[in-house]
Amino acid sequence: MQKIKLLIIFLIIIVYSISCNNMDDYPIPPNSFEETELPSPAKVTLSKEGSEWKMFVNDEEYYIKGAAPGESTYIESGRSDYYYGLLAENGGNTIRTYGINEHTQNILDAAYEQGIGVCLGLWVAKEIHNFDYNNEVAVKAQLESLREQVLRYKDHPALLIWFVGNEPDASYTNLKLWNAINDICAMIHEVDPNHPTTTAITTSDVGKIKAIMERVPELDILSMNVYAALPNVLGNLQTAGWEKPYMITEFGPRGTWQLPSNRITEWGVCVEETSTEKEAVYLNNFQNHIAPNRKHGCIGSFAFVWGYQTTGSNLKELTWYGLHDREGRSFGGVDALQYCWTGNYPSNRAPIIASRADMLLNDKRAEDNIKTPAGSNNQARVTASDPDGDPLEYEWLISEVGAKDPDGGPHSGISGLIQANGSPEVTFTAPSAPGAYWLYVYVRDNHHKVASAVIPFLVE
């Protein structure tokens, strides 16, 4: 009898432990005394007042001040807490994701703990990847797979909006894509009435918007990933007759696919802006083409990309968009975004490399198609400053075009080439193997801020 009693007690303890683990699926906010209750899902609604659309979260007005985090912000334990906390400190309130994966639960939990909302991505197959929207069986299977994903995460308290695909229209031809997206949106409305739907398209093409209006009536918000064409968005929406809210879901420096010929070398490598030039782009985009359009239906935006980049055009330009370096230091673009989101710059600003002309290799600029013999000695210099008078530290490195670190991020550099690192002027030995290379300089202050510049060169 005593053994039976002990067995019953043991089973009760196991059941209690399992129930407690289930409660921990959604983290409780700091300083909360309601640790016996799970937080409720957010109720997100949209309302039009005159020409202005507004989003409300639990009846509180909510304007999206967002960033699109890269994989670098969550691939290792603790990174999400750091990067999402940094976003909140700088005045941001929302992140977006691109698909459901093994990290989704941790992303949602970490965002919730930091007070950050999540627009959760559902990956919708693309024609460009050989998906056939004439195949009804495949389309139905995709719908049911996404239904399972929605059911799994629909009650998480960090969730705000469902992204039904990211650029599903890339090089598409089959209009049935939009019918499939409409069916997915309808399914979401059926099983999750708390969260609206959007899809992120590649351009604000008028014909495309009209096709969406005709074929996707279940869509609540239209989203666009736009860079150099951002000034055209509002006019195109108005020409098409779009009357629902919209978002700019990626914005930042001009894309590598949009460069003028004078920013592409003879050997096909793109000429990158300095981090300070990029800072001006983020500021200009937001102030001139996002914030003023709040009264014309824009309910928010997402800067691209929070963290450091792990993907790029042909996986080459891995420093093109990242708002942070590999150690999590902030470039000036983060300062600009804080100003956009709060109206105030941070108390300490990032170092400055004002223009590409401030970094020279053998007295030539990045656009000058610099070539040098294998194994030759070369000189480079950079002019940098700090707005706060902080002491500056310089790091130079050379990497082969296309090289990357094991995590897919920017390459850490080829060892043994820089002869004396640490100053604004440097001498280096050109690599022995012919090919295309980049010379980088990173200028750091003592407040976890950084500036960067890069010059492409060809070893012959």
Sequence and secondary structure as in RCSB ss.txt:
>XXXX:A:sequence
MQKIKLLIIFLIIIVYSISCNNMDDYPIPPNSFEETELPSPAKVTLSKEGSEWKMFVNDEEYYIKGAAPGESTYI
ESGRSDYYYGLLAENGGNTIRTYGINEHTQNILDAAYEQGIGVCLGLWVAKEIHNFDYNNEVAVKAQLESLREQV
LRYKDHPALLIWFVGNEPDASYTNLKLWNAINDICAMIHEVDPNHPTTTAITTSDVGKIKAIMERVPELDILSMN
VYAALPNVLGNLQTAGWEKPYMITEFGPRGTWQLPSNRITEWGVCVEETSTEKEAVYLNNFQNHIAPNRKHGCIG
SFAFVWGYQTTGSNLKELTWYGLHDREGRSFGGVDALQYCWTGNYPSNRAPIIASRADMLLNDKRAEDNIKTPAG
SNNQARVTASDPDGDPLEYEWLISEVGAKDPDGGPHSGISGLIQANGSPEVTFTAPSAPGAYWLYVYVRDNHHKV
ASAVIPFLVE
>XXXX:A:secstr
 HHHHHHHHHHHHHHHHHHHHHHTTS   TT S TTS      EEEEEETTEEEEEETTEE  EEEEEE GGGTS
STTHHHHHHHHHHHTT  EEE SS  TTHHHHHHHHHHTT EEEEEE    GGGT  TT HHHHHHHHHHHHHHH
HHHTT TTEEEEEEEESTTTT   THHHHHHHHHHHHHHHH TTS EEEEES   HHHHHHHHHH TT  EEEEE
 STTGGGHHHHHHHHT  S EEEEEE S  GGG  GGGB TTS B    HHHHHHHHHHHHHHHTGGGGGGTEEE
EEEEEES  S  GGGT TTSS SB TT  B HHHHHHHHHHHSS  SS   B   GGGEEETTB GGG EEE TT
 EEEEEE  B TT    EEEEEEEETT B TTSSB    TT BSS SSSEEEEE  SS EEEEEEEEEE SSSBE
EEEEEEEEE 
